[in-house]
């Protein structure tokens, strides 16, 4: 069980790193490489940016849940 959550934590960590790097910052970030560098003429966030935000939040919450569950499992086993 610990091994499964450890693998999930590694996968979520890698996904979270990639998702954060894809966000557009002051310099454009890696999102420019994938076509995210185009500005919307309407103003505000584009649909792709909002979806990227949502996915990042969900993966972050899953990452946090894995850490909490791993901590509880290790505490109860020890």
mmCIF file of the N, C-alpha and C atoms, coordinates in Angstrom:
data_MODEL
# 
_entry.id   MODEL 
# 
loop_
_atom_site.group_PDB 
_atom_site.id 
_atom_site.type_symbol 
_atom_site.label_atom_id 
_atom_site.label_alt_id 
_atom_site.label_comp_id 
_atom_site.label_asym_id 
_atom_site.label_entity_id 
_atom_site.label_seq_id 
_atom_site.pdbx_PDB_ins_code 
_atom_site.Cartn_x 
_atom_site.Cartn_y 
_atom_site.Cartn_z 
_atom_site.occupancy 
_atom_site.B_iso_or_equiv 
_atom_site.pdbx_formal_charge 
_atom_site.auth_seq_id 
_atom_site.auth_comp_id 
_atom_site.auth_asym_id 
_atom_site.auth_atom_id 
_atom_site.pdbx_PDB_model_num 
ATOM 1   N N  . UNK A 1 1  ? 0.817   -1.190 0.000   1.00 0.00 ? 1  UNK A N  1 
ATOM 2   C CA . UNK A 1 1  ? 0.000   0.000  0.000   1.00 0.00 ? 1  UNK A CA 1 
ATOM 3   C C  . UNK A 1 1  ? 0.870   1.267  0.000   1.00 0.00 ? 1  UNK A C  1 
ATOM 4   N N  . UNK A 1 2  ? 1.938   1.228  0.804   1.00 0.00 ? 2  UNK A N  1 
ATOM 5   C CA . UNK A 1 2  ? 2.843   2.366  0.849   1.00 0.00 ? 2  UNK A CA 1 
ATOM 6   C C  . UNK A 1 2  ? 3.506   2.544  -0.509  1.00 0.00 ? 2  UNK A C  1 
ATOM 7   N N  . UNK A 1 3  ? 3.860   1.437  -1.152  1.00 0.00 ? 3  UNK A N  1 
ATOM 8   C CA . UNK A 1 3  ? 4.521   1.508  -2.452  1.00 0.00 ? 3  UNK A CA 1 
ATOM 9   C C  . UNK A 1 3  ? 3.595   2.151  -3.490  1.00 0.00 ? 3  UNK A C  1 
ATOM 10  N N  . UNK A 1 4  ? 2.323   1.811  -3.480  1.00 0.00 ? 4  UNK A N  1 
ATOM 11  C CA . UNK A 1 4  ? 1.365   2.384  -4.426  1.00 0.00 ? 4  UNK A CA 1 
ATOM 12  C C  . UNK A 1 4  ? 1.215   3.888  -4.253  1.00 0.00 ? 4  UNK A C  1 
ATOM 13  N N  . UNK A 1 5  ? 1.095   4.337  -3.002  1.00 0.00 ? 5  UNK A N  1 
ATOM 14  C CA . UNK A 1 5  ? 0.969   5.772  -2.751  1.00 0.00 ? 5  UNK A CA 1 
ATOM 15  C C  . UNK A 1 5  ? 2.286   6.499  -3.039  1.00 0.00 ? 5  UNK A C  1 
ATOM 16  N N  . UNK A 1 6  ? 3.411   5.822  -2.827  1.00 0.00 ? 6  UNK A N  1 
ATOM 17  C CA . UNK A 1 6  ? 4.699   6.439  -3.153  1.00 0.00 ? 6  UNK A CA 1 
ATOM 18  C C  . UNK A 1 6  ? 4.842   6.650  -4.653  1.00 0.00 ? 6  UNK A C  1 
ATOM 19  N N  . UNK A 1 7  ? 4.428   5.661  -5.428  1.00 0.00 ? 7  UNK A N  1 
ATOM 20  C CA . UNK A 1 7  ? 4.472   5.797  -6.890  1.00 0.00 ? 7  UNK A CA 1 
ATOM 21  C C  . UNK A 1 7  ? 3.513   6.892  -7.346  1.00 0.00 ? 7  UNK A C  1 
ATOM 22  N N  . UNK A 1 8  ? 2.317   6.923  -6.761  1.00 0.00 ? 8  UNK A N  1 
ATOM 23  C CA . UNK A 1 8  ? 1.345   7.966  -7.104  1.00 0.00 ? 8  UNK A CA 1 
ATOM 24  C C  . UNK A 1 8  ? 1.900   9.349  -6.761  1.00 0.00 ? 8  UNK A C  1 
ATOM 25  N N  . UNK A 1 9  ? 2.606   9.454  -5.637  1.00 0.00 ? 9  UNK A N  1 
ATOM 26  C CA . UNK A 1 9  ? 3.188   10.735 -5.236  1.00 0.00 ? 9  UNK A CA 1 
ATOM 27  C C  . UNK A 1 9  ? 4.248   11.189 -6.238  1.00 0.00 ? 9  UNK A C  1 
ATOM 28  N N  . UNK A 1 10 ? 5.054   10.266 -6.716  1.00 0.00 ? 10 UNK A N  1 
ATOM 29  C CA . UNK A 1 10 ? 6.072   10.604 -7.713  1.00 0.00 ? 10 UNK A CA 1 
ATOM 30  C C  . UNK A 1 10 ? 5.412   11.067 -9.005  1.00 0.00 ? 10 UNK A C  1 
ATOM 31  N N  . UNK A 1 11 ? 4.387   10.348 -9.450  1.00 0.00 ? 11 UNK A N  1 
ATOM 32  C CA . UNK A 1 11 ? 3.687   10.708 -10.689 1.00 0.00 ? 11 UNK A CA 1 
ATOM 33  C C  . UNK A 1 11 ? 3.027   12.077 -10.553 1.00 0.00 ? 11 UNK A C  1 
ATOM 34  N N  . UNK A 1 12 ? 2.326   12.310 -9.428  1.00 0.00 ? 12 UNK A N  1 
ATOM 35  C CA . UNK A 1 12 ? 1.676   13.603 -9.228  1.00 0.00 ? 12 UNK A CA 1 
ATOM 36  C C  . UNK A 1 12 ? 2.698   14.729 -9.106  1.00 0.00 ? 12 UNK A C  1 
ATOM 37  N N  . UNK A 1 13 ? 3.851   14.452 -8.511  1.00 0.00 ? 13 UNK A N  1 
ATOM 38  C CA . UNK A 1 13 ? 4.892   15.469 -8.398  1.00 0.00 ? 13 UNK A CA 1 
ATOM 39  C C  . UNK A 1 13 ? 5.408   15.880 -9.773  1.00 0.00 ? 13 UNK A C  1 
ATOM 40  N N  . UNK A 1 14 ? 5.667   14.903 -10.632 1.00 0.00 ? 14 UNK A N  1 
ATOM 41  C CA . UNK A 1 14 ? 6.134   15.207 -11.979 1.00 0.00 ? 14 UNK A CA 1 
ATOM 42  C C  . UNK A 1 14 ? 5.078   15.962 -12.781 1.00 0.00 ? 14 UNK A C  1 
ATOM 43  N N  . UNK A 1 15 ? 3.820   15.535 -12.655 1.00 0.00 ? 15 UNK A N  1 
ATOM 44  C CA . UNK A 1 15 ? 2.739   16.223 -13.359 1.00 0.00 ? 15 UNK A CA 1 
ATOM 45  C C  . UNK A 1 15 ? 2.609   17.664 -12.875 1.00 0.00 ? 15 UNK A C  1 
ATOM 46  N N  . UNK A 1 16 ? 2.710   17.854 -11.572 1.00 0.00 ? 16 UNK A N  1 
ATOM 47  C CA . UNK A 1 16 ? 2.572   19.192 -11.003 1.00 0.00 ? 16 UNK A CA 1 
ATOM 48  C C  . UNK A 1 16 ? 3.703   20.100 -11.470 1.00 0.00 ? 16 UNK A C  1 
ATOM 49  N N  . UNK A 1 17 ? 4.917   19.561 -11.542 1.00 0.00 ? 17 UNK A N  1 
ATOM 50  C CA . UNK A 1 17 ? 6.039   20.349 -12.050 1.00 0.00 ? 17 UNK A CA 1 
ATOM 51  C C  . UNK A 1 17 ? 5.789   20.790 -13.486 1.00 0.00 ? 17 UNK A C  1 
ATOM 52  N N  . UNK A 1 18 ? 5.365   19.867 -14.320 1.00 0.00 ? 18 UNK A N  1 
ATOM 53  C CA . UNK A 1 18 ? 5.120   20.210 -15.718 1.00 0.00 ? 18 UNK A CA 1 
ATOM 54  C C  . UNK A 1 18 ? 3.984   21.212 -15.870 1.00 0.00 ? 18 UNK A C  1 
ATOM 55  N N  . UNK A 1 19 ? 2.920   21.028 -15.107 1.00 0.00 ? 19 UNK A N  1 
ATOM 56  C CA . UNK A 1 19 ? 1.783   21.945 -15.206 1.00 0.00 ? 19 UNK A CA 1 
ATOM 57  C C  . UNK A 1 19 ? 2.154   23.351 -14.751 1.00 0.00 ? 19 UNK A C  1 
ATOM 58  N N  . UNK A 1 20 ? 2.933   23.459 -13.689 1.00 0.00 ? 20 UNK A N  1 
ATOM 59  C CA . UNK A 1 20 ? 3.339   24.778 -13.209 1.00 0.00 ? 20 UNK A CA 1 
ATOM 60  C C  . UNK A 1 20 ? 4.251   25.449 -14.225 1.00 0.00 ? 20 UNK A C  1 
ATOM 61  N N  . UNK A 1 21 ? 5.140   24.681 -14.843 1.00 0.00 ? 21 UNK A N  1 
ATOM 62  C CA . UNK A 1 21 ? 6.027   25.258 -15.845 1.00 0.00 ? 21 UNK A CA 1 
ATOM 63  C C  . UNK A 1 21 ? 5.283   25.702 -17.099 1.00 0.00 ? 21 UNK A C  1 
ATOM 64  N N  . UNK A 1 22 ? 4.144   25.096 -17.374 1.00 0.00 ? 22 UNK A N  1 
ATOM 65  C CA . UNK A 1 22 ? 3.376   25.461 -18.558 1.00 0.00 ? 22 UNK A CA 1 
ATOM 66  C C  . UNK A 1 22 ? 2.597   26.759 -18.378 1.00 0.00 ? 22 UNK A C  1 
ATOM 67  N N  . UNK A 1 23 ? 2.410   27.182 -17.122 1.00 0.00 ? 23 UNK A N  1 
ATOM 68  C CA . UNK A 1 23 ? 1.685   28.424 -16.885 1.00 0.00 ? 23 UNK A CA 1 
ATOM 69  C C  . UNK A 1 23 ? 2.461   29.605 -17.434 1.00 0.00 ? 23 UNK A C  1 
ATOM 70  N N  . UNK A 1 24 ? 1.705   30.591 -17.849 1.00 0.00 ? 24 UNK A N  1 
ATOM 71  C CA . UNK A 1 24 ? 2.329   31.793 -18.402 1.00 0.00 ? 24 UNK A CA 1 
ATOM 72  C C  . UNK A 1 24 ? 2.689   32.729 -17.267 1.00 0.00 ? 24 UNK A C  1 
ATOM 73  N N  . UNK A 1 25 ? 3.932   33.096 -17.221 1.00 0.00 ? 25 UNK A N  1 
ATOM 74  C CA . UNK A 1 25 ? 4.407   34.034 -16.217 1.00 0.00 ? 25 UNK A CA 1 
ATOM 75  C C  . UNK A 1 25 ? 4.754   35.352 -16.875 1.00 0.00 ? 25 UNK A C  1 
ATOM 76  N N  . UNK A 1 26 ? 5.616   36.103 -16.240 1.00 0.00 ? 26 UNK A N  1 
ATOM 77  C CA . UNK A 1 26 ? 6.029   37.389 -16.798 1.00 0.00 ? 26 UNK A CA 1 
ATOM 78  C C  . UNK A 1 26 ? 6.794   37.210 -18.106 1.00 0.00 ? 26 UNK A C  1 
ATOM 79  N N  . UNK A 1 27 ? 7.592   36.153 -18.184 1.00 0.00 ? 27 UNK A N  1 
ATOM 80  C CA . UNK A 1 27 ? 8.402   35.937 -19.372 1.00 0.00 ? 27 UNK A CA 1 
ATOM 81  C C  . UNK A 1 27 ? 7.742   35.040 -20.399 1.00 0.00 ? 27 UNK A C  1 
ATOM 82  N N  . UNK A 1 28 ? 6.572   34.538 -20.141 1.00 0.00 ? 28 UNK A N  1 
ATOM 83  C CA . UNK A 1 28 ? 5.892   33.671 -21.091 1.00 0.00 ? 28 UNK A CA 1 
ATOM 84  C C  . UNK A 1 28 ? 5.970   32.213 -20.700 1.00 0.00 ? 28 UNK A C  1 
ATOM 85  N N  . UNK A 1 29 ? 7.068   31.781 -20.103 1.00 0.00 ? 29 UNK A N  1 
ATOM 86  C CA . UNK A 1 29 ? 7.210   30.416 -19.636 1.00 0.00 ? 29 UNK A CA 1 
ATOM 87  C C  . UNK A 1 29 ? 7.233   29.395 -20.755 1.00 0.00 ? 29 UNK A C  1 
ATOM 88  N N  . UNK A 1 30 ? 7.111   28.156 -20.389 1.00 0.00 ? 30 UNK A N  1 
ATOM 89  C CA . UNK A 1 30 ? 7.124   27.075 -21.360 1.00 0.00 ? 30 UNK A CA 1 
ATOM 90  C C  . UNK A 1 30 ? 5.819   27.001 -22.150 1.00 0.00 ? 30 UNK A C  1 
ATOM 91  N N  . UNK A 1 31 ? 4.803   27.716 -21.687 1.00 0.00 ? 31 UNK A N  1 
ATOM 92  C CA . UNK A 1 31 ? 3.532   27.678 -22.416 1.00 0.00 ? 31 UNK A CA 1 
ATOM 93  C C  . UNK A 1 31 ? 3.672   28.273 -23.817 1.00 0.00 ? 31 UNK A C  1 
ATOM 94  N N  . UNK A 1 32 ? 4.672   29.139 -24.019 1.00 0.00 ? 32 UNK A N  1 
ATOM 95  C CA . UNK A 1 32 ? 4.920   29.689 -25.363 1.00 0.00 ? 32 UNK A CA 1 
ATOM 96  C C  . UNK A 1 32 ? 5.306   28.601 -26.350 1.00 0.00 ? 32 UNK A C  1 
ATOM 97  N N  . UNK A 1 33 ? 5.982   27.579 -25.864 1.00 0.00 ? 33 UNK A N  1 
ATOM 98  C CA . UNK A 1 33 ? 6.410   26.495 -26.747 1.00 0.00 ? 33 UNK A CA 1 
ATOM 99  C C  . UNK A 1 33 ? 5.215   25.725 -27.308 1.00 0.00 ? 33 UNK A C  1 
ATOM 100 N N  . UNK A 1 34 ? 4.133   25.673 -26.552 1.00 0.00 ? 34 UNK A N  1 
ATOM 101 C CA . UNK A 1 34 ? 2.969   24.899 -26.946 1.00 0.00 ? 34 UNK A CA 1 
ATOM 102 C C  . UNK A 1 34 ? 1.851   25.773 -27.501 1.00 0.00 ? 34 UNK A C  1 
ATOM 103 N N  . UNK A 1 35 ? 2.171   26.969 -27.927 1.00 0.00 ? 35 UNK A N  1 
ATOM 104 C CA . UNK A 1 35 ? 1.180   27.845 -28.531 1.00 0.00 ? 35 UNK A CA 1 
ATOM 105 C C  . UNK A 1 35 ? 0.405   28.675 -27.533 1.00 0.00 ? 35 UNK A C  1 
ATOM 106 N N  . UNK A 1 36 ? 0.851   28.708 -26.303 1.00 0.00 ? 36 UNK A N  1 
ATOM 107 C CA . UNK A 1 36 ? 0.146   29.496 -25.299 1.00 0.00 ? 36 UNK A CA 1 
ATOM 108 C C  . UNK A 1 36 ? 0.569   30.945 -25.267 1.00 0.00 ? 36 UNK A C  1 
ATOM 109 N N  . UNK A 1 37 ? 1.448   31.354 -26.164 1.00 0.00 ? 37 UNK A N  1 
ATOM 110 C CA . UNK A 1 37 ? 1.970   32.710 -26.148 1.00 0.00 ? 37 UNK A CA 1 
ATOM 111 C C  . UNK A 1 37 ? 1.075   33.733 -26.803 1.00 0.00 ? 37 UNK A C  1 
ATOM 112 N N  . UNK A 1 38 ? 0.012   33.292 -27.469 1.00 0.00 ? 38 UNK A N  1 
ATOM 113 C CA . UNK A 1 38 ? -0.884  34.231 -28.144 1.00 0.00 ? 38 UNK A CA 1 
ATOM 114 C C  . UNK A 1 38 ? -1.790  34.900 -27.120 1.00 0.00 ? 38 UNK A C  1 
ATOM 115 N N  . UNK A 1 39 ? -1.901  36.206 -27.212 1.00 0.00 ? 39 UNK A N  1 
ATOM 116 C CA . UNK A 1 39 ? -2.737  36.960 -26.287 1.00 0.00 ? 39 UNK A CA 1 
ATOM 117 C C  . UNK A 1 39 ? -4.178  36.977 -26.778 1.00 0.00 ? 39 UNK A C  1 
ATOM 118 N N  . UNK A 1 40 ? -5.097  36.944 -25.865 1.00 0.00 ? 40 UNK A N  1 
ATOM 119 C CA . UNK A 1 40 ? -6.511  37.037 -26.209 1.00 0.00 ? 40 UNK A CA 1 
ATOM 120 C C  . UNK A 1 40 ? -6.887  38.505 -26.377 1.00 0.00 ? 40 UNK A C  1 
ATOM 121 N N  . UNK A 1 41 ? -7.607  38.824 -27.423 1.00 0.00 ? 41 UNK A N  1 
ATOM 122 C CA . UNK A 1 41 ? -7.981  40.211 -27.657 1.00 0.00 ? 41 UNK A CA 1 
ATOM 123 C C  . UNK A 1 41 ? -9.158  40.645 -26.783 1.00 0.00 ? 41 UNK A C  1 
ATOM 124 N N  . UNK A 1 42 ? -9.861  39.692 -26.206 1.00 0.00 ? 42 UNK A N  1 
ATOM 125 C CA . UNK A 1 42 ? -11.021 40.011 -25.382 1.00 0.00 ? 42 UNK A CA 1 
ATOM 126 C C  . UNK A 1 42 ? -10.594 40.451 -23.987 1.00 0.00 ? 42 UNK A C  1 
ATOM 127 N N  . UNK A 1 43 ? -9.429  39.998 -23.547 1.00 0.00 ? 43 UNK A N  1 
ATOM 128 C CA . UNK A 1 43 ? -8.986  40.287 -22.192 1.00 0.00 ? 43 UNK A CA 1 
ATOM 129 C C  . UNK A 1 43 ? -9.371  39.151 -21.275 1.00 0.00 ? 43 UNK A C  1 
ATOM 130 N N  . UNK A 1 44 ? -8.676  39.026 -20.192 1.00 0.00 ? 44 UNK A N  1 
ATOM 131 C CA . UNK A 1 44 ? -8.938  37.938 -19.271 1.00 0.00 ? 44 UNK A CA 1 
ATOM 132 C C  . UNK A 1 44 ? -8.254  36.666 -19.739 1.00 0.00 ? 44 UNK A C  1 
ATOM 133 N N  . UNK A 1 45 ? -8.621  35.575 -19.116 1.00 0.00 ? 45 UNK A N  1 
ATOM 134 C CA . UNK A 1 45 ? -7.986  34.298 -19.413 1.00 0.00 ? 45 UNK A CA 1 
ATOM 135 C C  . UNK A 1 45 ? -8.688  33.594 -20.555 1.00 0.00 ? 45 UNK A C  1 
ATOM 136 N N  . UNK A 1 46 ? -7.902  32.893 -21.339 1.00 0.00 ? 46 UNK A N  1 
ATOM 137 C CA . UNK A 1 46 ? -8.494  32.085 -22.387 1.00 0.00 ? 46 UNK A CA 1 
ATOM 138 C C  . UNK A 1 46 ? -8.999  30.784 -21.770 1.00 0.00 ? 46 UNK A C  1 
ATOM 139 N N  . UNK A 1 47 ? -9.734  30.037 -22.543 1.00 0.00 ? 47 UNK A N  1 
ATOM 140 C CA . UNK A 1 47 ? -10.288 28.773 -22.056 1.00 0.00 ? 47 UNK A CA 1 
ATOM 141 C C  . UNK A 1 47 ? -9.162  27.805 -21.711 1.00 0.00 ? 47 UNK A C  1 
ATOM 142 N N  . UNK A 1 48 ? -8.120  27.781 -22.533 1.00 0.00 ? 48 UNK A N  1 
ATOM 143 C CA . UNK A 1 48 ? -6.998  26.873 -22.279 1.00 0.00 ? 48 UNK A CA 1 
ATOM 144 C C  . UNK A 1 48 ? -6.294  27.221 -20.971 1.00 0.00 ? 48 UNK A C  1 
ATOM 145 N N  . UNK A 1 49 ? -6.129  28.509 -20.684 1.00 0.00 ? 49 UNK A N  1 
ATOM 146 C CA . UNK A 1 49 ? -5.476  28.917 -19.438 1.00 0.00 ? 49 UNK A CA 1 
ATOM 147 C C  . UNK A 1 49 ? -6.326  28.557 -18.230 1.00 0.00 ? 49 UNK A C  1 
ATOM 148 N N  . UNK A 1 50 ? -7.633  28.753 -18.349 1.00 0.00 ? 50 UNK A N  1 
ATOM 149 C CA . UNK A 1 50 ? -8.508  28.399 -17.225 1.00 0.00 ? 50 UNK A CA 1 
ATOM 150 C C  . UNK A 1 50 ? -8.519  26.893 -16.989 1.00 0.00 ? 50 UNK A C  1 
ATOM 151 N N  . UNK A 1 51 ? -8.533  26.111 -18.070 1.00 0.00 ? 51 UNK A N  1 
ATOM 152 C CA . UNK A 1 51 ? -8.486  24.662 -17.908 1.00 0.00 ? 51 UNK A CA 1 
ATOM 153 C C  . UNK A 1 51 ? -7.157  24.223 -17.316 1.00 0.00 ? 51 UNK A C  1 
ATOM 154 N N  . UNK A 1 52 ? -6.071  24.862 -17.720 1.00 0.00 ? 52 UNK A N  1 
ATOM 155 C CA . UNK A 1 52 ? -4.765  24.553 -17.157 1.00 0.00 ? 52 UNK A CA 1 
ATOM 156 C C  . UNK A 1 52 ? -4.742  24.877 -15.665 1.00 0.00 ? 52 UNK A C  1 
ATOM 157 N N  . UNK A 1 53 ? -5.364  25.979 -15.284 1.00 0.00 ? 53 UNK A N  1 
ATOM 158 C CA . UNK A 1 53 ? -5.461  26.328 -13.867 1.00 0.00 ? 53 UNK A CA 1 
ATOM 159 C C  . UNK A 1 53 ? -6.237  25.265 -13.098 1.00 0.00 ? 53 UNK A C  1 
ATOM 160 N N  . UNK A 1 54 ? -7.357  24.846 -13.641 1.00 0.00 ? 54 UNK A N  1 
ATOM 161 C CA . UNK A 1 54 ? -8.190  23.838 -12.972 1.00 0.00 ? 54 UNK A CA 1 
ATOM 162 C C  . UNK A 1 54 ? -7.453  22.518 -12.824 1.00 0.00 ? 54 UNK A C  1 
ATOM 163 N N  . UNK A 1 55 ? -6.790  22.092 -13.884 1.00 0.00 ? 55 UNK A N  1 
ATOM 164 C CA . UNK A 1 55 ? -6.056  20.827 -13.840 1.00 0.00 ? 55 UNK A CA 1 
ATOM 165 C C  . UNK A 1 55 ? -4.925  20.915 -12.812 1.00 0.00 ? 55 UNK A C  1 
ATOM 166 N N  . UNK A 1 56 ? -4.256  22.064 -12.757 1.00 0.00 ? 56 UNK A N  1 
ATOM 167 C CA . UNK A 1 56 ? -3.166  22.238 -11.806 1.00 0.00 ? 56 UNK A CA 1 
ATOM 168 C C  . UNK A 1 56 ? -3.679  22.165 -10.368 1.00 0.00 ? 56 UNK A C  1 
ATOM 169 N N  . UNK A 1 57 ? -4.818  22.770 -10.106 1.00 0.00 ? 57 UNK A N  1 
ATOM 170 C CA . UNK A 1 57 ? -5.394  22.731 -8.753  1.00 0.00 ? 57 UNK A CA 1 
ATOM 171 C C  . UNK A 1 57 ? -5.773  21.302 -8.379  1.00 0.00 ? 57 UNK A C  1 
ATOM 172 N N  . UNK A 1 58 ? -6.390  20.566 -9.294  1.00 0.00 ? 58 UNK A N  1 
ATOM 173 C CA . UNK A 1 58 ? -6.798  19.185 -9.009  1.00 0.00 ? 58 UNK A CA 1 
ATOM 174 C C  . UNK A 1 58 ? -5.578  18.318 -8.740  1.00 0.00 ? 58 UNK A C  1 
ATOM 175 N N  . UNK A 1 59 ? -4.550  18.425 -9.572  1.00 0.00 ? 59 UNK A N  1 
ATOM 176 C CA . UNK A 1 59 ? -3.339  17.624 -9.372  1.00 0.00 ? 59 UNK A CA 1 
ATOM 177 C C  . UNK A 1 59 ? -2.659  18.022 -8.062  1.00 0.00 ? 59 UNK A C  1 
ATOM 178 N N  . UNK A 1 60 ? -2.667  19.305 -7.729  1.00 0.00 ? 60 UNK A N  1 
ATOM 179 C CA . UNK A 1 60 ? -2.099  19.754 -6.463  1.00 0.00 ? 60 UNK A CA 1 
ATOM 180 C C  . UNK A 1 60 ? -2.835  19.180 -5.260  1.00 0.00 ? 60 UNK A C  1 
ATOM 181 N N  . UNK A 1 61 ? -4.155  19.126 -5.342  1.00 0.00 ? 61 UNK A N  1 
ATOM 182 C CA . UNK A 1 61 ? -4.936  18.542 -4.252  1.00 0.00 ? 61 UNK A CA 1 
ATOM 183 C C  . UNK A 1 61 ? -4.687  17.043 -4.129  1.00 0.00 ? 61 UNK A C  1 
ATOM 184 N N  . UNK A 1 62 ? -4.571  16.346 -5.263  1.00 0.00 ? 62 UNK A N  1 
ATOM 185 C CA . UNK A 1 62 ? -4.259  14.919 -5.230  1.00 0.00 ? 62 UNK A CA 1 
ATOM 186 C C  . UNK A 1 62 ? -2.860  14.678 -4.653  1.00 0.00 ? 62 UNK A C  1 
ATOM 187 N N  . UNK A 1 63 ? -1.909  15.540 -5.012  1.00 0.00 ? 63 UNK A N  1 
ATOM 188 C CA . UNK A 1 63 ? -0.548  15.455 -4.483  1.00 0.00 ? 63 UNK A CA 1 
ATOM 189 C C  . UNK A 1 63 ? -0.571  15.618 -2.959  1.00 0.00 ? 63 UNK A C  1 
ATOM 190 N N  . UNK A 1 64 ? -1.314  16.614 -2.488  1.00 0.00 ? 64 UNK A N  1 
ATOM 191 C CA . UNK A 1 64 ? -1.428  16.858 -1.048  1.00 0.00 ? 64 UNK A CA 1 
ATOM 192 C C  . UNK A 1 64 ? -2.087  15.679 -0.334  1.00 0.00 ? 64 UNK A C  1 
ATOM 193 N N  . UNK A 1 65 ? -3.141  15.113 -0.945  1.00 0.00 ? 65 UNK A N  1 
ATOM 194 C CA . UNK A 1 65 ? -3.834  13.974 -0.343  1.00 0.00 ? 65 UNK A CA 1 
ATOM 195 C C  . UNK A 1 65 ? -2.904  12.767 -0.244  1.00 0.00 ? 65 UNK A C  1 
ATOM 196 N N  . UNK A 1 66 ? -2.076  12.549 -1.264  1.00 0.00 ? 66 UNK A N  1 
ATOM 197 C CA . UNK A 1 66 ? -1.120  11.435 -1.218  1.00 0.00 ? 66 UNK A CA 1 
ATOM 198 C C  . UNK A 1 66 ? -0.137  11.606 -0.071  1.00 0.00 ? 66 UNK A C  1 
ATOM 199 N N  . UNK A 1 67 ? 0.318   12.835 0.149   1.00 0.00 ? 67 UNK A N  1 
ATOM 200 C CA . UNK A 1 67 ? 1.255   13.084 1.248   1.00 0.00 ? 67 UNK A CA 1 
ATOM 201 C C  . UNK A 1 67 ? 0.594   12.806 2.595   1.00 0.00 ? 67 UNK A C  1 
ATOM 202 N N  . UNK A 1 68 ? -0.642  13.254 2.753   1.00 0.00 ? 68 UNK A N  1 
ATOM 203 C CA . UNK A 1 68 ? -1.353  13.045 4.016   1.00 0.00 ? 68 UNK A CA 1 
ATOM 204 C C  . UNK A 1 68 ? -1.594  11.565 4.254   1.00 0.00 ? 68 UNK A C  1 
ATOM 205 N N  . UNK A 1 69 ? -2.053  10.847 3.229   1.00 0.00 ? 69 UNK A N  1 
ATOM 206 C CA . UNK A 1 69 ? -2.320  9.415  3.375   1.00 0.00 ? 69 UNK A CA 1 
ATOM 207 C C  . UNK A 1 69 ? -1.031  8.649  3.663   1.00 0.00 ? 69 UNK A C  1 
ATOM 208 N N  . UNK A 1 70 ? 0.046   8.983  2.961   1.00 0.00 ? 70 UNK A N  1 
ATOM 209 C CA . UNK A 1 70 ? 1.325   8.319  3.233   1.00 0.00 ? 70 UNK A CA 1 
ATOM 210 C C  . UNK A 1 70 ? 1.787   8.572  4.663   1.00 0.00 ? 70 UNK A C  1 
ATOM 211 N N  . UNK A 1 71 ? 1.616   9.789  5.146   1.00 0.00 ? 71 UNK A N  1 
ATOM 212 C CA . UNK A 1 71 ? 1.990   10.098 6.524   1.00 0.00 ? 71 UNK A CA 1 
ATOM 213 C C  . UNK A 1 71 ? 1.177   9.305  7.526   1.00 0.00 ? 71 UNK A C  1 
ATOM 214 N N  . UNK A 1 72 ? -0.124  9.203  7.281   1.00 0.00 ? 72 UNK A N  1 
ATOM 215 C CA . UNK A 1 72 ? -0.981  8.436  8.191   1.00 0.00 ? 72 UNK A CA 1 
ATOM 216 C C  . UNK A 1 72 ? -0.646  6.946  8.165   1.00 0.00 ? 72 UNK A C  1 
ATOM 217 N N  . UNK A 1 73 ? -0.409  6.411  6.976   1.00 0.00 ? 73 UNK A N  1 
ATOM 218 C CA . UNK A 1 73 ? -0.076  4.989  6.867   1.00 0.00 ? 73 UNK A CA 1 
ATOM 219 C C  . UNK A 1 73 ? 1.242   4.692  7.583   1.00 0.00 ? 73 UNK A C  1 
ATOM 220 N N  . UNK A 1 74 ? 2.232   5.543  7.367   1.00 0.00 ? 74 UNK A N  1 
ATOM 221 C CA . UNK A 1 74 ? 3.528   5.319  8.007   1.00 0.00 ? 74 UNK A CA 1 
ATOM 222 C C  . UNK A 1 74 ? 3.449   5.479  9.530   1.00 0.00 ? 74 UNK A C  1 
ATOM 223 N N  . UNK A 1 75 ? 2.606   6.391  9.982   1.00 0.00 ? 75 UNK A N  1 
ATOM 224 C CA . UNK A 1 75 ? 2.453   6.589  11.421  1.00 0.00 ? 75 UNK A CA 1 
ATOM 225 C C  . UNK A 1 75 ? 1.748   5.391  12.048  1.00 0.00 ? 75 UNK A C  1 
ATOM 226 N N  . UNK A 1 76 ? 0.738   4.867  11.385  1.00 0.00 ? 76 UNK A N  1 
ATOM 227 C CA . UNK A 1 76 ? -0.020  3.745  11.936  1.00 0.00 ? 76 UNK A CA 1 
ATOM 228 C C  . UNK A 1 76 ? 0.763   2.431  11.861  1.00 0.00 ? 76 UNK A C  1 
ATOM 229 N N  . UNK A 1 77 ? 1.605   2.283  10.846  1.00 0.00 ? 77 UNK A N  1 
ATOM 230 C CA . UNK A 1 77 ? 2.403   1.060  10.712  1.00 0.00 ? 77 UNK A CA 1 
ATOM 231 C C  . UNK A 1 77 ? 3.558   1.034  11.714  1.00 0.00 ? 77 UNK A C  1 
ATOM 232 N N  . UNK A 1 78 ? 4.069   2.195  12.057  1.00 0.00 ? 78 UNK A N  1 
ATOM 233 C CA . UNK A 1 78 ? 5.249   2.264  12.935  1.00 0.00 ? 78 UNK A CA 1 
ATOM 234 C C  . UNK A 1 78 ? 4.825   2.254  14.340  1.00 0.00 ? 78 UNK A C  1 
# 
